[in-house]
């Protein structure tokens, strides 16, 4: 292929793939590739090829090392350091998050927000010139950096950004799973022979054949093994004959050993033949694994090494120096050097690196001190706990967990060990590793007792149960733990106990359930702690949807700014619930989609179910039967085993509405009736009240007048207790459906004129539909058309297709000529993401603001808008601001 460099023998296909990817990135079609294969196979050389041929690109690099895999955001620090001065240009929340991750500030932020910041930073850099990210040895990247890069790679399809990873294994089951892969394999025999002959032209053919057999096409082995095969070698000036003999004795080509172990043996023999001071110098480099040269030499001074030892170490050809850092030329060499040393030798080297004189940062010194001891040491344990706290503040939860677990191992006192284990359990839960968090919490309790485990984990056992398990059990745990939590934690656990009781359908609606809403509204913007927010559906049920929505909007903004993704997840789900009731269905769809994404990222099972139920409800009322059933059944599969009554009830309500909208009244009653049955798994007091109007309609249409009357009594009691406009209106509607003549019409009129009843437009429109049907049957066709037309406008705006079709049919029977196939709306013209972007842009948000809300890049926002404008027949954002996205692509008056 023209333009392919032949300096890498046998890599034409790989070079061509990299060239194509770079050309695509130049054209604004970014992506990522994982180059995987055995150690020494040539992956790093291919990254070098990409860097050399990335004309016009900004190149950013990082490399994973074993030593730094435990340090929070160490790889990200290396990657972004060349452009760190650009961080100040980011939106303030993102800039603060990224500065915290890189250790440039002590602000705590969620790692998810760090990922958004990196995406924005590189996207804006790519506006100036394409960006090439090279991440070598990703199997050893620290977890926080890996998560950040994974977030980035899934959002660069519309960016001039190419990310290249290398890894030892195929990436299934890793953070790179699903990315395009390039399997780098051994050289074919012809190219392998060319490589050996090119480097060792005097080697006899028989020896070449032996090397080819041993190396099996591995380029590193083809280059290194000849030096281990005397007597012909002329390349081993720095090696003793003892090395050659020892290596040769370990390289039997007939032995069934993989190439990696063969190389390890060769390197091991090579190191064994060196003088002891040189071996020590190499061991310091291996333990430091990419440390600064000054730090390594300082550690050498602690161990009595002189300049001559370092000079000899350099001449071995085993070291790599770059950008003021020193490491082994290849990870296999590092492993050979480190593993062959005795435990005492390794501890001595780590001890030298742990001294303040080494100049290493406190986190690295703490880990070296931990490696330097195998007995309990409170001073080292305390240093590791400080490291864990810094990692936590920077959003590196997994690094924090590892530091705390090691600190617990080194704690001489069981109480101290238990405290550290409890903190580790809380951090582990925040990473989504629920089973592991439970196991660590059990160890914490065993070490330090129940009270200590509760206080230092923040009542974690109940929180895990509420987020992932049975709310009845969660209630018991919160009540148990609140008794020993202490005055700062107790209020939080008491409130969470009330939330658990509500989720389980327990407690008294007239006290605890309503009070949670009223207390939160009374606190308003002074509300402290997202966990004090009330159940959103309870606010709907007692007629406080609008003020509660305003409160959740405020908390949501704070959560975004602070990077509190757990709080943001809670508010997004709740906003979606409130917006469904208020008729802001596209807003609800946006928030539910964001909540679902965050919940799946965090592994929060019950919040996943909540988001799915919103998706299912919207699909049901919009006539998307397949989607409604799929989302709802997936949610019920999560909530049923956990006995989450609120979620079970919402699922049955979804299925009932779906059936009611399609005209399958028998099925609708079958799903709705259980919600009102105190003995059924789907019963929940709040949802029973909200679903009662639908159940009453289904019962009356089936002739079940007794059941309808019973549910009307329950609904009337709810209306009287709460004074909620929707409940008063629904009670009047139930009366209308059960009555005849003038009495029925009085009830219909009363239902439609209840103050604030119109604040729930879907319910109001359905009342008008039923009234219009009644008027049509009473042969009052003109009056019927007026009610049906009003209902139809709302149904069309909301995209409530089943009810819109029913209203059109009734209008036709009433003598109104309507288009049976109305013009499509913005919702059908635009993709879901385009619709979200367009609606936010119409509100006046900048591309940056939209990107921050949707967790995409500003460039991607611009890409979506470039499709939105022609689809809607407009040319500017000013025109976009005049579009009505609820009713379709129409200009607002």
N, C-alpha and C positions, 0 to 999 in steps of 0.2 A: 504493500500500500504506500503511495507517495507520502513522504514526510515522516515515515516511521524510522526512528533511530535504531541502528543496529548495534549499539554499544551494549545492549542487554541481549545476550544470545538467546534465541528461542522464545522471545517474548513479543513477537509481532502482534498476536491476537490481543494480548493484554494492553499493549501500547495503543493499538487502534481503538479499543474500548475506552481508554482514558482520553484519547484525543476527541472522540465523539462526545463524551460527557462534557469536556471543557468547551467544545464548540457550542453545545446546547446551552451551557451556562452563560457564555458570552451573549447568546441570543435571548437571555431572560428565562430560560427553561432549566431551572436548577434541579438538583437531586442529590442523591447519596449513593455510594457504592461501598460494599464491604469486600475487601480483598482478604480471602482467608486461605490458610494452608499451613503446612508444617513449619516449625521454626527453621530458619535458614533457607527457606524456599525462594526468597527474593521479593517478599512483599514490601519491605522497606526500600529496596532498590527501585521498585516501581513507583513508590511515593516520590522518591528523588527524581525519577524521570518526569513525573507529572509537574513537580515544582520547576524543573528546568525548562519545561515547554509551556508553562502557564504564562505566556506573554500577555502583559497588561493586567494581570491579576494581582490583587493584594493577597499575599500568602500568609496564613496563620497556622502555627504548628503546635502540637503537644504530643507527648509520649507518655504512655503509662509505665510506671515502674512499681515493683513490689513494695519498695520502701514507702512510696508516696501514695499508695492506694488507700491508706488509712487516714490521709490528711484531707480535710474538707476543701473541695474546690481547688485542689492543687493543680490539676490539669487545666482547669478553666483559667487559673491565674497565668499559667505559662502561655496559653493560647491567646489571651487578650492583652497581655502586657504591652505588645507593640502599639496598641491603639487605646491604651487606658485613658489617654487624655481626652478621648471623645465621649467618655461616659457622662461628663457634665452636660452634654447636649441632649441627653435623654429626658423624657418626662420625669418629673421629680420622683414619683414612687418607684419607677423602674431604676432610675439612677441610684437611689438610696439602697434598693435591694441588691444591685450589682456591686456597689461599693462594699456593702456588708459581706457579700459572698467572697470578695477578693481580699477581705481583711483590711479594707481601707476605712471602715467605720465599724462601730459596735452596734448598729441598728439590727434588730431581729426582723427577718423577712422569710416568708415561705419560699421554698425552692422553685415552686411553680412560677412565681413572679420573677425570679431570677431568669428562668427560661424565656419568659416574655421579653425581658430586658435584653438578653443576648440576641434574640430574634430581631428586635427593633434596631439594635446597634449594628448588626451585620447587614440588615436590610438597607439601612441608610448608607452604610459604607458601600454597598453594592450599587447604589444609585450613581456613585462616582466611577467605580470600576468593579469588574467581577471579583468575587472573593473565592479563594480556594482554602478550605479547611483540611488540614492533614492531621489525623489522629492515629498515631502508631501504637501498636500493642494495646488495644482497647480492653483486652481481658484484665489489664492491670490498672485501668483508670479508676480513680476514686468514684464512689457511687454517685455523689452529688454532681460531679462533672458529667458522668455518663448519662444521668437523667436529663441534664440540661441539653446535651448534644442530641439526645433522642428526641426531645421536644423540638429542637431546631430542625432536624432532618425531615420531619413530617410536615413542615410548613414552608418549604423553599421551592416548591414546584413552579411558582411564578416569580422567582427571584433569580438574580445572577449570582447564585451561590452554589458551589459544588463542595460536598463533604466526602472525603475519602477516609475510610477506616481500614485498619488491618487487625486481624484476629487469628488465633491459632485454630479455632474450631468454626464450623458452620454456625451462623448466628441464631439458629432456632432456639427459642426459649430465653433469649437475651434481649436487652434493650434495643438491639439492632434487628430483631426479628421482623421480617416483612420487607426489609430493604433489598434492593437489587444486590446480587452477590457475584463475585468474580473469583472462581476457584483457581488459585495459583498452584500448579502442579509441577512435578519434577521435569527437568529438561529431557528431551528425547536423546537416545544414544549418540546421534551425530553431533548435536550441539554440546552435549556433555563432554564428548571427546575433544571438540574444538576448544572448550574452556580449559581443560587440563593441559592440552598440548600448548596452548597459548601461554600459559603461565609456567610450564615446566617442559620446554622443548627438548631437553636432554633425557627425559624419562623413557625408559625402555617400554616397548609395547606391552610386555607381560605385566609390568607394574601399573601401566595405565589401565589395563583391563581389570586389575585387582581394585584400583581406586573406583572405577566405574561400578563395579559390583557392590563395593561397600557403600558408596554414596547414593546409589539408586536415583540419580538425577538431581539430588539436592545441591544447589549451587554452593552453599556454605561448606558442605562436606567435600565437594569437589575441590574447593580451594584450600581447606584446612588439612584434610587427611594425608595428602602427599607428604607433608612435613613430618608425619608420624610414621613414615615407612622407609627406614634405612635399607641398604647403605648408600643408595644413589642420591639422596636429597642434597641439593646445594643451596637450599633456601633457609636453612635453620641456623644461621650464624649466632643467634642469641640462645640457642638451645644446646643442652649438653647431650652427649651420647647416651647418658643414662635415661634421658627423656625419650629418645628415639627407641631405645630398646624396650622401655616400659610400655610405650604406646603401641609398638608393633606387637607386643605379646598380647595386647587386648583387642586387636583388630583382626579377628578371624572371619574371613568372608563367608565361611560356611555356617557360622553361628547365627541362629534365627533371632537377631536383635535389630530393632528399628534404628533408623539413621540417628535420631536424637540421642539415644543412649550411647551409640558409637561415638558421636561427637563429644558427649560429656566425658567419656573415658579418655579420649584423646586430649581434651583440655585439662582434665584432671592430671594426667601424666605430665603434661607440659608444665603445669604449675608446680607439681611435686618436685620437678628437677631444678627449680629456681632456688636461690639462696633464701634462708628464712626471713631476713628483713624485707626482701622483695615480696615474698608471700604475704607478709603482714601488711605491706603497703597496698597490695591488691585486695586484701581482705577488707581494709578500711574503705576502699573505693566501692567494693561490692556491698558493704553494709550501708554506706552513704547513698549509693544508688542514685546518682545524679545530683549530689550535693555540690555546693560551691567549692572551688579548688582551695580557697583559703581555709575553709572548715576542715577539709580532709587533711591538709598539711598540718593544721593545728592539732588534730587528733593524733597524727603521726608523731608530733613532738611529745605528746603525753606518753607515747609508747616508745620513745627513744629513737625514732627513725631520723636519719640524716639525709642530706641532699643526694648522696650517692645512691641510697636505696630508691629514692623517687626517680633518679635518672635511669637506673636499671629497670625499674617498673615501666617507665615510658618506652624503653627500647624493646620490651617484649612484644610490642604491637598489639597488646590486648586491651589498651585503653582508648577512650574516645573523649576528646576535649572540645567543647563548643560553648560559646556564650558564657564563659566563666565557670562552667560546670564540668565535672569529670564523672565518667561512668565507664562501665565495661563496653567493649566494642559490640558485644552481642549478649542478649539475655542468657544464652546457654553458657557463656563464659562466666557470667555473674553467678549462675547457679552452681557451676563446677567449683568456683573459688569459695563461695560461701558454704556450700554443703560439705566440702572436704575438710573444713576447719573443725577443730574440736569445739564442744560447747563452751569450754573455758576461754578459748581463743575468741570466739564470737562475742562472749560477754565482755571481755576486756576491750574489744574494739568499740562496742556500743557504749561502754562506760566512758571511753575517751570522747566519743562524739557527743555524749550527753553533758559534758562540762560546759559552763558558760563561755569558756575560752574558745570553744569551737565557733562561736558566732552564729550558730543555728537559731532559728526562731524557737520560742518556748514549746510549741506543739511538737516539733521534731525532736527537741531535747527530751521532752517527756516520754515520747515513744522509745527513743534510744535507751533512756533510763529503764523503761519497762522491759526491754529486751535484755538489759544488762543484769537483771535479777530474776532468780527463780524462787525466791522466798518472800513472804509478806513484808511490805515496806510501806508504811503510811505516808511517808514523804512522797514517794513515787506515785502512790495511789491518789494522793491529793492533787499532784501535778496533772495526772491524767483526767481527774474530774474537772479541773480548770480547762483542760483541752476540750473535754466534752461540752462544757458550757459555751466555749467560744464557737465550737462547731454548731451547736444548737442555735446560737444567735445568728449565725451565718446561713441557717437553713439547711445544713448538712446533717440530717437526722441519722442516717446510717453511720456516718463517721462518729457522731456523738454516742450512738449505741455501742460501737466497738470499743471506744475509749472507756465508757462506764463499765462495761463487762470486764475489761482487763483491770480496771481500778478495783472492782469488787474482788477479783481473784487475788489481788495483792494487798487487800485490806486485812490488817492483823486482827481487827475487831469485827465480830459478826454483825453488830448493829450498824457499823459503818458500811459493811458489805451489803447489808439489806437495804440501806438508804440508796446506795448506788444502783443496786439492782432494780429498785422501784422506779428510779428516774429512767433507767434504761428501758424498762417495760413501757413507760409512757411514751418515750421517744420511738420505740419499736412500733407501737400502735399507730403513731403518727405517720409511719412509713407505709402503713397498710398491712403489716405482717401480724395479723391478729393472733394466729395460733402460737407464734413465737413469743409475742407479748404476753400471752396467758402463761406460758411456761416460765418466762422470766419473772413474772409477778408471783407465781407460786414459789419460786426460789427465794424471792425477796421476803415473802411472808415467813418462810421456813427459817430464814437467817435472822430476821429482826422482829418478827411478830406482826400481828394484824394491824395494830394502830400505826406503826411506822410505815408499813406498806401502803396503807390508805393515804396518809398525809403526803408522802413523797411521790406517790403516783397520781395524786389528785382524784382519788376515788375511781381509779381506772377500771376496776372490775365491772362496776355498774355501767360505766360509759361504753365499754366494749359490748356489754349485753344489750344496751339500748340501741347501739348502732348496728349490731350484727346478730342479735339474738332475740330472746323472749322478753317483752316489756314487763310481764308480770315478775319474772325473775329479776329484771333490772330494778323494779320498784323495791323489791325486798332488799337488794344489795345497797341501793342508795339510802334507804332508811337505816339499815344496819350500820353503814359506814359513816353516815352523818353524825351518829352518836359519838364517834371517836375522832371526828375530822378536825376539830379545833375551830375557833371562831372565824377564821378567814375562809376556810373551805366549806364549813357547814351550810351557809346560805345557798351556795351553788348546788350542793348535793340535795338539799331540801327541794329546791326548785326543780331539779332534774327528776326527783322522785314524783313530783306532780306531773311532769311531762310523760314519764313512764306510765303512770296511772291512766292518763288520758289516752295514750297510745293503745293501752290494753282494754280500753272501754270501761275502766273502773273509776270510782270516785263519784262525787256529787256534782252534777253539772251546774247546780244553782250556787255552788260555793267555789270549789277549787278551779273548775274549768273556766267559768266566766271570769273569775278573779284574775287569772293569769293574763287575760286580755286587758282588763280594766287597769290592773297595776302597771302594765307596760305602757299603756296609753297615758296614764297619769304621769309616769316618769318622762315620757317623750324623748327628746334628744339627750336628756340627762341619764338615760338608761345605761347602766354599766354592765357590760358583758353580753355578748351575743346570745349566750345560753339562757338569758332571762327573757328572750323573745317568746311570745305565746304561740300555740298552734294556730296557724293561719286560718285553717278551716273553722276553728272555733270562733274566730273573729267574724268570719262570714256568717256563721250561724246565728250570732247574737246581733247582727246588723251593724257591725263596726268595720266593714271591709275597707272603706275609703281611708279613714284615719290610720288604720293599721297598715295599709299599703304605704302611706306617706312615711310612717315610722320605719318600715322595712326598707324603703328607698334610702333613707338616711343611713341606716346601719349598713346597707349594701355598699354605699359609696365609701364609708369608712373602712369596710373590709377590703375593698379594692385598693384603697390608698395604702393601707397598712400591710397588705399582702397576706391577710388572714384568710386562707383558702377554706378552712373549716367553717368559719363564720360566713364566708361568701356562699358556700354550698347551701348552708341552711337558709340564708336569705333568698337565694335564687329560687329554690323550691317553693318557698313560702310566697314570694312575689308571683310566681306562676299560678299558684292556687287562688290568690286574691284577684289576679287579672282575669282568670276564667269567670269568676263571679261578676266582675265589673264590665264584662264584655270587651276586654282588651285582649282578644284571643291571639293576635300575632305577637304581642308582647309576651304573653304567656308561653307561646311556642318557643320564642327566643330564649327565655329564661329557663324553660324546662330542658332545652337542648344543652345549654351551658351547664346546668346542674347535673345532667346525666353524664356529661363528659368529666366534670370534676369528681363526681361520685365514683365513677369507674376508675379514674386515676388514683383515688385514695382507697379504693376497695371497700367503700362504705355500703353494705348491702341494703339496709333499710332506706337510706337516701336514694339509692339506685331505683328501688321499687317506687318511691314517691315520684321521682321524675318520670318513670315509665307510665305511671298512672295518669299524670297530666297529659303525656303524649297520647295515651289511650283514650282519655276523655275527649280531647279535641278531635281525634280521629272519629270517635263515635258520633259526636254531634255534627260533624261535617260529612258523615256518610261514607267514611273510608273504612269499610267493614273489616277488611283483611288486616289493616294496620291496627285498628282498634282492638281486635281480638288478640293479635300477636303481642302487642305491647302489654295488654292487660294480663294475659296468661303468663307472660314472663314475670311480671310483677307479683302475681299471686304465687308463682312457684317460689319466690323469695320470701313472701310474707306468711304464707300458710304454715310452713314448718315452725316458724318463730312465734306464731299466735299473735301477730300484730293486728289486733281487731280493726283499728282505724284503716289500715291498708287493705285488709280483706274486704271491709265494707265498701271502700272506694272502688275496688276491683269489681265487685258485684254491681255497683251503681253504673260503672262504665258499660258493663255487658247489658244491663237493663236498658240504659239509654240507647245503646246501639240497636237493640231489638225493637224498642219502641219507635225509633226513627224509621226503621225499615218496615214497620207495620206488623211485625210478629209479636202481637200483644201477649199471647200465651207465654212465649219465652221471656218477654219483658217481665211479666208478673213472676215467673219462676226465679228470676234473678233479683228482683226488687223486694219481694216479700221477706226473704231471709234477713235483710238488713234490719227489719223491724221486729225480728224474732229474738228475744233475749237469750234463747237457748242455742242459737246458731252461731257458727264460727264468724259469720259476716256481720254480726250485730255490733253496732256502736251507737251510743246515744246521739252524738252529734250528727253523724252521717245518716242515722235513721230519720232525724228531723229534716235534713236537707233532701233526702231521697223520697220523703213522704209524698210530695205533690205528684211525682212520677208514678209512684206505687198506686196512689188514689186514682189517677187517670186510667192506669192499666186495669185496676179492679173494676171501675165503673164500665169501661168498655167491654169487659168480660161478663158483666152482670153480677159481679161479686159485691153487692151493695152493702152487706153486713161488714165485710172486711174494710171496704172504703170508709164506712161510717166510723169504725173503730180507729182507723188511722187518722181520720179527720179530728177526732177528739184529742188524740196525741198532739197533732199539729197545732190545734187551737190552744192547747195548754202551753206549748212552746212559745206561741205568739204572745200570749198573755203575760208570760214570765219575762220574756226578753224585750217585748215591744218592737222586735225587728220588723221592718216594713215588709220584707220579702215574705215573712211567715204570716203576717196579717193578710197580705194579698193572696197568698197561697191558700189560706183557710177560706177566704171568700170564694176563691175559684173552686175549691172542693165543694162548697155549698152550692155553687152554680151548677156544677156537673150532676149533683144529686137532686136538684130541684126541677120544677117545671114552671112554664108560664112566666108571669110577672116576677115571681120570687127568684127564678133563675137569672133573669135579666138584672134584677137589683144586685144580686151577688156579683155578676160579671162587672157591672159598672163600679161597684164598690172595690172590687179587686184592682181595677185599672186606675182608680183615683186615690189609692192609698199614697200619702206623701212619701216621696223617695222610692216608690216602687219601681219607677223607671230607671233607677240606678242599676238595676239588674236587667239589662235590655233583652237578654235571651228569654228569661222567664216572662217578662212583660209581653214580648212578641208572641210567645206561645199562648198566653192568656188571650191576646187579640185573635190569634188563629182559632182557638176554641170558641170564642165569642162569635167570630165571623161564621164558623160552621153552624153554630146554633141559630144565628140570624138567617142564614141561607135556608136552613130546614124550616124556619118559621115564615119563609117566603118574603122576607124583608131584604131583597136582593141589593138594593142601593146601600142600605146600612151595612150589609155584609161586605160589599166591595170595599167600603171605606176601611173597615177593620182589617180585612185581608191585605189590602194594599200597604197599610202601615206595618203590619207584621212582615210582609214580604221584603220591604226595604231593609228591615233589621236583619232578616235571615240572609239576604244577599250580601249585606255588609259583612256579616260574620262568617260567610261561606258555609252556613248551616244548610247544606244541600238537601237533606231529607225533608226538613221542615219547609224549605223554600219550594220544593216540588209539591208538597202537600198544599201549601198556600196557593200555588199557581193552579192546581187542580180545582180547588174550591172556588177560586176566583172565576175560572172558566165556567163552572156550574152556576155561578152567580151572574153570568153574562158578561164578564170582563174578558176582552181579547188581549192576551199577553203572549209575548214571544216565549215559546217553550224552551228555547236554547239561548239564554242570555249571553251577552258578551263575556269572555273570560276576564278574570281579574288579575291584578298584579301578582297574586299568589300563584296563579297558573302560568303567567308569563315569565316569572323569575324563579330561579332556583332558591331553595331555602336560605342559603348563605347570601345570595344576591339580595333577597328581600330584607334580611337582617341589616346588611350594609346600607341599603337604600333608605330604610326607615330611620336609621341612626343619622345618616347624612342629611335627611330631610329635617331633622331636629337641629341642624346647625353644627353638629360635631365635626371636628377636623378628622382627617385620615388617621392621625396619631391617636386621637381620642377613641375612634371606632376600633382601631387595632387593639388598643388596651382592653376594651370591653369584650372583644370577641377572641382574644388570644391569638391574633394573627398579626402579620406585619403591615405597616402602612402601605408598602408597595402592593401587597395582595389586596388591600382595600381599594387602591386605585385600579387594580386589574378588574375587580368585580364591578366597580362603577363604570369602567369602559364598556362593559357588556350591558349594564342597566340602562344607560342613556339611550342607545339605539333601540332597545327593546321597548322602552316607554315613549320613544319618539321625541326625546328632549335633548338638549345640548349643553345644559349647564346645571350647576348645583342650585342656582336660584330657582330654576323651574322645578327641580326636585322638591324644593321646600313647599311648592304649591300642589303637590300630588297627595291624593287621598289613598293611602295604602290599605285601608280597611274595606273601602267600597270598590277598589280597582284602580286602574291607571287613569284616574279622572282628575281634572283640575278643580281645586277647591274654589268655591265662590268667594 
